[in-house]
């Protein structure tokens, strides 16, 4: 008996002004067992380099724990609200390091960050 963990969406679009991107992870299959999975960001056109103070998001590597009968979790990524006019930029979020469950087909999600000026 196995459970599977997947992102609910294939792609997510957020506004920089929100200050965070929340990606949803769903556990399906056998829910009567505790399981864990890691959520990790990867740069693409959006960068995560806090040393230069010109970063778009804060690199995240967090461990999510699903208790028995839990089927939803969220991974939050902090966005840098710098008020600079920018084109749409993207980064990836990847599921890995699963314990007591299997990572499903939707193991990677593209997050697009939009800047909007009033």
BADO-669229 format. One record per residue: x, z, y of N, C-alpha, C in turn. Coordinates in steps of 0.02 Angstrom, whole numbers, plus 50000, padded with zeros to 5 digits. Layout:
BEGIN
XZYXZYXZY ...
This chain:
BEGIN
500425000049941500005000050000500445000050062 500324995150105500734994450164500314993850227 500614995650281500304994450346500744989450383 500444985950431500794980850470500734982650544 501274981650581501264982750653501394976150688 500994974650739501034968450777500864969850850 501104965450894500854965450962500154962450960 499714964951003499044962151006499024955451041 499454954351090499474948151128500114944351110 500104937751122500704933751114501084933351179 500724934351235501024934051301500634938651347 500984941451397500674945951444500904944151514 500454944351562500614942951631500424948951673 500904951351715500774957251757501024955851827 500764959751874500984959451943501544964551953 502064962651989502624967152002502384973552035 501894973052079501644978752116501334984152071 501144982352009500864987351963501384992551944 502024990751947502554995451931502704996351858 502294993451814502444993851743502074988351706 502344986751648502014982151602501854986151539 501234985951517501024989551457500854984551403 501234984751349501094980351292500794984551236 500284981751204499914985451153500134983451083 500224988451041500424987450972499864989950927 499694985950877499154987750831499424988450761 499214993650728499384994850657498774993350615 498844989250565498294987350521498494988550449 498024987650404498164988650333498064995950314 498524998550275498485005450251498655010350307 498165014050330498255018550387498345025850368 498365027250304498385034250280499095036950276 499575033450307500265035850306500585035350375 500985040250391501385040350452501865034350451 501985031250509502475025950514502775025750584 503335022150591503685021650655503915014450665 503995012650728504275006150747504605006850815 505115002850828505445002850894505194997050936 505164998151000504974993251050505574992351096 505844986251100506464985051136506404978951181 506644979551243506624973951291507244969651285 507174963251304507724958451307507634954251370 508164953451409508134949451470508004942151453 507684938751499507594931551496507734929251568 507244926851605507364925251676507334931551719 506974936551697506984943151729507574947051701 507924950551744508534954051723508444961651726 508834964951685508844972251685509564974551693 509774975551755510444977651770510424982551828 510314988851813510224993851865510864995151904 511444993351876512084994551910512124990551975 511844984551976511874980352036511314981752085 510834985852065510244987452104509804981252118 509934975952081509524969952085509244968452016 508824972851993508534972051927507784971051934 507494967751884506784966351885506374971251843 506684973951790506354978851747506884983651719 506664989351695507114994251665507124993051590 507724991851563507794990851491507494996751453 507104995151402506765000151363506924999351289 507055004951257507115005151184506795011651163 506155011251146505785017351130505525017151059 505435023051030505195023950962504465025950966 504035022250932503325023750930503145026550861 502785032050861502595035150798501835034750789 501635031950733500925031550715500775037050665 500355041850684500135046950637499625043950590 499455047550539498945045350491498305043650529 498015037950513497385035350543497455032950615 498055032850644498155029950710498275022550703 497955018550746498035011250740498255007950805 498295011550860498505008550924499035012850958 499525009450987500035012551029500195007751086 500535010251137500735006051193501465007451208 501805002151230502505002651252502495000751326 502725005351368502735004251441503435002351464 503474997151505504114994951533504044995651609 504504999251640504505000351712504754994051747 504384991851799504574986051839504854988451906 505344984851932505624986451997505214983052051 504874987052091504474984452147504934983752207 505234977852216505724977052269505454973352330 504834971152329504504967752385504864961352408 505244958352363505564951952378505124946352350 505044940952389504674935252365505094931852311 504814931252251505174928552194504714923952154 505004919352116504604915452070504394919852011 503954917351969503764921051909504384921751865 504504927951842505074929251799504824932451734 505194931551680504964933951615505504937851578 505284942051532505724945451485505354946151419 505714947851366505434948451300505384955851280 504894957351239504844963951207504794962551132 505214966051094505294964851022505134971150983 504784970450927504694976050881505244975650828 505554981450812506044981650759506104988750731 506544989650683506684996150652506054999550626 505634995950590505024998850562505185003450503 504835009050500504895013850446504195015050419 504105014450353503475015650319502925010750340 503125005050365502664999550382503074993150386 502724987550391503044981050394502884977950462 503394974850492503274971350555502944964650539 502384963350572502004957250560502264951250598 501864945850599502074939550630502134940050706 501714943950738501754944650811502234950250829 502874949050817503384954250826503744953650893 503564948550932503904947450997503384945051047 503434947651108502964945751161503354944051224 503124938851258503424936951322503014940051378 503354943551423503034946751479503244943151543 502754940351579502884936751641502694941251699 503154941951747503054946251805502954941851866 502384942851900502224938951960502284943252022 502544940252075502564943552140501984940852181 501614945152213501054943052254501114946252322 501094942352374501144945152441500474944052476 500224949252508499584948752543499664945352610 
